[in-house]
């Protein structure tokens, strides 16, 4: 037996995981190099930093071991076992960081005045982000399905919800800001949802027919897409300003429009601006969806004697649906974020809380407006992914690109 055969029969050398190693090192640098919390006598000052290593006493030492475990897992010989362990450790780390911050905030509240604030620092937010990235990366390498991803998400969110429900986090500054605005928070959230919902509804009413027209008549697309592309380049605040004067003039000229709520400020200009921004992904998604329908399927439908409208509704529309939903998904997530800016023209929504915090230099008030927007965007993304999956499942044997 020669050396080549021995080399071929030898076990493959263990490979280290560069992504997990980089994320683990970044996690350790964030936790031990940046402030984990900030303690201030009131909401108007930044306060004194509190570092992660200063909180490591008692059960908190377990949290200090988790980043070290993730670092060791990046060199673990069995990649699959290391991925499963990385999912478990990172899923434990995220609620652990919240518990540590809440526990320290409770201790500070017992020794300082009621006006004292304990804010979450950069190490906390980066720790959550990096731990989430490590869990997502490991799940991707494991080729995890939707059921497993949902199980991991529930395993992370369940203890977080339990801590919030039990009041363990009430002494954190962001929760105090929420307590001060709990009566209006639901109204603000509903207003934000109303702005997004109206914008997407009217976008679909306009964008889907325009996409169909661009598909049927090439000249329509050539004239339409340059205009929609130009609209995308206009800054949102500038577009709101451009809409205020015409809408105010219309409301002054026709009092019925003013009674209907259309004016230079408020809901109308915000919704119209979001419609203009959302048209491009919806129109492009409709056009791309219809273009990828196999021509052979359409010819077969014509051979069966189907009229044009029946071919569209029974053949083209179902086959184009996954791609169309992809465009609507992009438009919805974009609208959720841009709806915050509509608060500058009096439309309300979560942006009102966000800008109030910016003007008052209150970081936790800004977060109170921003975090629900991020959550709404994530839920919209998750919901549309499910709808796209269902639409593809309803078309067995048909491959649809997105």
DAJOHU-V928493 format. One record per residue. N is the residue number from 1. PSI is psi in degrees with one decimal (999 if undefined). D_LAST is the distance of its C-alpha to the last C-alpha in Angstrom with 2 decimals. Layout:
N:PSI:D_LAST
N:PSI:D_LAST
This chain:
1:122.2:52.50
2:177.8:51.52
3:-31.8:49.60
4:-42.6:46.38
5:-36.9:46.31
6:-37.6:47.07
7:-38.1:44.20
8:-33.2:41.81
9:-11.9:43.07
10:151.8:42.88
11:144.0:40.28
12:143.9:37.43
13:143.8:38.10
14:138.0:36.44
15:138.5:33.65
16:161.1:33.29
17:102.1:30.14
18:-35.7:29.82
19:-47.1:27.12
20:-36.8:29.24
21:-46.4:32.35
22:-43.1:31.13
23:-36.8:29.92
24:-42.4:33.20
25:-40.6:35.31
26:-37.9:33.56
27:-45.9:34.14
28:-40.9:37.80
29:-39.4:38.27
30:-46.4:36.86
31:-36.4:38.92
32:-5.3:42.12
33:-18.6:41.86
34:156.7:40.69
35:133.0:42.28
36:-37.9:40.98
37:165.2:42.68
38:129.8:44.83
39:123.9:47.92
40:151.2:49.38
41:-20.6:52.32
42:-179.9:50.23
43:-12.4:46.82
44:-8.8:47.92
45:154.4:48.51
46:-31.3:46.19
47:179.9:48.45
48:139.4:49.27
49:146.1:46.67
50:121.6:46.65
51:157.4:45.23
52:-44.2:43.60
53:-21.8:46.43
54:-14.5:48.98
55:2.6:47.52
56:86.0:47.70
57:146.3:50.51
58:-138.6:50.73
59:-17.5:47.49
60:-17.5:45.46
61:-24.2:46.27
62:-38.7:43.61
63:-31.5:40.97
64:-28.8:42.48
65:-24.4:42.06
66:-45.9:38.32
67:-36.5:37.23
68:-37.1:39.70
69:-41.3:38.23
70:-37.4:34.72
71:-42.1:36.29
72:-34.8:38.04
73:-24.3:34.95
74:-17.2:33.35
75:9.9:36.14
76:135.1:36.19
77:-40.9:36.51
78:107.5:34.26
79:-40.4:30.75
80:-43.4:29.49
81:-38.2:32.51
82:-37.3:32.06
83:-44.1:28.46
84:-42.7:29.68
85:-37.2:32.58
86:-38.9:30.49
87:-45.9:28.45
88:-45.7:31.77
89:-45.8:33.59
90:-34.0:30.97
91:-29.4:30.52
92:-32.0:34.30
93:-38.8:34.59
94:-54.3:32.52
95:-25.2:34.75
96:-40.0:37.71
97:-39.2:37.32
98:-43.1:37.25
99:-43.7:40.35
100:-43.7:42.17
101:-42.6:41.54
102:-40.0:42.62
103:-42.5:45.70
104:-38.7:46.85
105:-37.3:46.34
106:-39.8:48.55
107:-40.7:51.23
108:-39.1:51.26
109:-27.8:51.59
110:-19.6:54.70
111:-11.7:56.49
112:179.1:55.54
113:162.3:55.78
114:-20.2:53.44
115:-9.7:52.07
116:144.2:50.85
117:138.3:47.12
118:106.9:45.13
119:152.3:41.84
120:131.9:39.01
121:-177.7:38.98
122:-35.6:36.58
123:-37.0:37.10
124:-50.7:35.98
125:-42.4:32.69
126:-34.5:31.87
127:-45.0:32.94
128:-45.0:30.53
129:-48.1:27.63
130:-38.0:28.48
131:-40.5:29.11
132:-39.3:25.74
133:-39.0:24.08
134:-40.9:26.21
135:-43.3:25.30
136:-40.8:21.53
137:-42.3:22.00
138:-41.0:24.20
139:-36.7:21.92
140:-41.4:19.09
141:-29.2:21.68
142:-3.3:22.83
143:45.4:19.40
144:139.8:20.23
145:-178.8:18.60
146:-36.3:18.11
147:-44.2:21.78
148:-41.4:23.18
149:-40.8:21.25
150:-37.6:22.50
151:-43.0:25.95
152:-41.1:26.13
153:-42.3:25.11
154:-39.4:27.84
155:-30.0:30.28
156:-44.5:29.86
157:-28.2:29.91
158:-50.0:32.70
159:-31.3:35.47
160:-45.8:34.32
161:-37.5:34.57
162:-42.9:37.88
163:-40.2:39.30
164:-43.4:38.33
165:-36.9:39.74
166:-7.2:42.91
167:13.9:43.51
168:-25.4:43.50
169:9.7:41.51
170:-23.8:43.62
171:-5.8:45.56
172:147.0:42.57
173:-39.4:42.58
174:-33.5:39.15
175:-30.6:40.30
176:-38.1:43.50
177:-39.0:41.60
178:-41.5:39.71
179:-35.6:43.05
180:-20.3:44.49
181:23.2:41.70
182:-32.0:40.88
183:-39.0:42.18
184:-8.0:39.93
185:-42.2:36.86
186:-39.5:35.53
187:-41.6:36.19
188:-41.2:34.40
189:-41.2:31.36
190:-37.5:31.44
191:-41.6:31.82
192:-43.9:28.78
193:-36.7:26.74
194:-43.9:28.36
195:-47.5:27.40
196:-44.0:23.71
197:-45.4:23.78
198:-41.6:25.60
199:-45.0:23.43
200:-37.1:20.15
201:-49.8:22.06
202:-29.9:23.40
203:-41.3:20.18
204:-39.9:18.56
205:-31.9:21.79
206:-43.4:21.64
207:-39.4:18.05
208:-46.5:16.86
209:-36.3:19.92
210:-39.5:19.59
211:-39.7:16.06
212:-41.5:17.55
213:-39.2:20.56
214:-30.4:18.71
215:-41.3:17.12
216:-34.0:20.58
217:107.7:22.62
218:-31.2:21.62
219:-32.5:24.44
220:-45.6:23.05
221:-40.2:19.90
222:-31.9:22.23
223:-29.6:24.43
224:-47.0:21.98
225:-37.7:19.53
226:-38.2:22.46
227:-45.3:23.95
228:-35.2:20.93
229:-38.8:20.58
230:-40.1:24.29
231:-37.6:24.07
232:-26.5:21.64
233:-11.4:24.37
234:126.7:27.12
235:144.7:28.15
236:-43.6:27.87
237:-37.9:31.62
238:-40.0:32.44
239:-40.0:30.32
240:-42.1:32.12
241:-37.9:35.37
242:-28.6:34.59
243:-23.3:33.94
244:-47.2:37.03
245:-48.8:39.69
246:-40.5:38.35
247:-36.6:37.70
248:-38.2:41.13
249:-40.1:42.72
250:-42.0:41.11
251:-34.6:42.30
252:-33.2:45.77
253:-36.5:45.95
254:98.2:44.72
255:-26.5:45.91
256:-35.2:43.86
257:-38.6:40.67
258:-40.3:42.28
259:-28.9:43.18
260:-2.4:39.58
261:4.7:38.59
262:120.3:37.41
263:-178.0:39.04
264:-18.7:38.60
265:165.8:37.78
266:-148.8:36.19
267:-42.4:33.21
268:-55.3:32.79
269:-32.9:32.11
270:-45.6:29.80
271:-41.8:27.62
272:-41.9:27.72
273:-42.4:26.68
274:-35.2:23.69
275:-45.4:22.71
276:-39.2:23.00
277:-31.1:20.86
278:-11.9:18.10
279:-40.5:17.98
280:-52.7:15.98
281:-32.7:12.60
282:-45.9:13.17
283:-44.7:14.39
284:-38.2:11.78
285:-40.7:8.99
286:-44.5:11.40
287:-47.0:12.13
288:-37.5:8.79
289:-42.3:8.23
290:-33.4:11.80
291:-29.4:11.80
292:0.1:9.59
293:126.1:12.00
294:131.9:14.44
295:-30.2:17.70
296:-34.7:19.72
297:-40.9:18.69
298:-42.3:19.77
299:-37.4:22.95
300:-38.6:23.72
301:-39.7:23.54
302:-37.5:25.85
303:-26.8:28.11
304:-1.8:28.53
305:17.7:29.84
306:136.6:27.19
307:170.9:27.64
308:-43.0:24.96
309:-34.6:24.43
310:-37.1:24.13
311:-40.3:21.57
312:-50.4:19.40
313:-32.9:19.88
314:-16.9:20.00
315:-61.5:17.62
316:-48.0:15.24
317:-46.9:14.63
318:-39.2:13.90
319:-29.8:11.45
320:-12.3:9.64
321:-45.1:10.03
322:-40.5:6.97
323:-38.9:5.13
324:-43.0:8.73
325:-32.0:9.26
326:-40.7:6.88
327:-40.8:9.22
328:-36.7:12.12
329:-47.4:11.61
330:-44.2:11.97
331:-39.6:14.86
332:-46.4:16.53
333:-39.4:16.71
334:-40.9:17.97
335:-35.4:20.46
336:-42.0:21.76
337:-44.6:22.84
338:-22.9:24.15
339:-23.0:26.10
340:-33.4:28.50
341:-22.8:29.72
342:-15.5:30.75
343:-23.9:33.65
344:-21.7:35.35
345:22.3:35.99
346:16.7:37.14
347:-19.9:34.07
348:-157.3:34.56
349:-173.4:32.03
350:-22.9:31.55
351:-27.8:31.90
352:-41.3:35.56
353:-42.3:36.22
354:-47.8:34.38
355:-30.6:36.39
356:-41.2:39.57
357:-38.0:39.19
358:-44.8:38.59
359:-28.4:41.66
360:2.0:43.76
361:39.8:42.62
362:100.7:41.71
363:-40.8:38.87
364:-29.8:38.52
365:-36.6:38.30
366:-45.6:35.42
367:-34.4:33.67
368:-30.3:34.44
369:-32.0:32.37
370:-44.3:29.56
371:-42.9:28.90
372:-31.9:28.13
373:-44.1:25.62
374:-42.6:23.86
375:-42.0:24.10
376:-42.7:22.76
377:-41.5:19.69
378:-40.4:19.17
379:-38.4:19.78
380:-42.5:17.38
381:-44.8:14.59
382:-41.5:15.77
383:-42.9:16.11
384:-32.9:12.66
385:-40.8:11.31
386:-42.6:13.87
387:-40.2:13.04
388:-40.2:9.39
389:-41.1:11.11
390:-38.8:13.81
391:-34.3:11.93
392:-35.8:10.53
393:-30.4:14.08
394:-5.7:15.58
395:66.7:14.20
396:138.1:15.97
397:-1.1:15.84
398:124.7:12.78
399:122.5:9.82
400:123.7:6.57
401:147.8:3.80
402:999:0.00
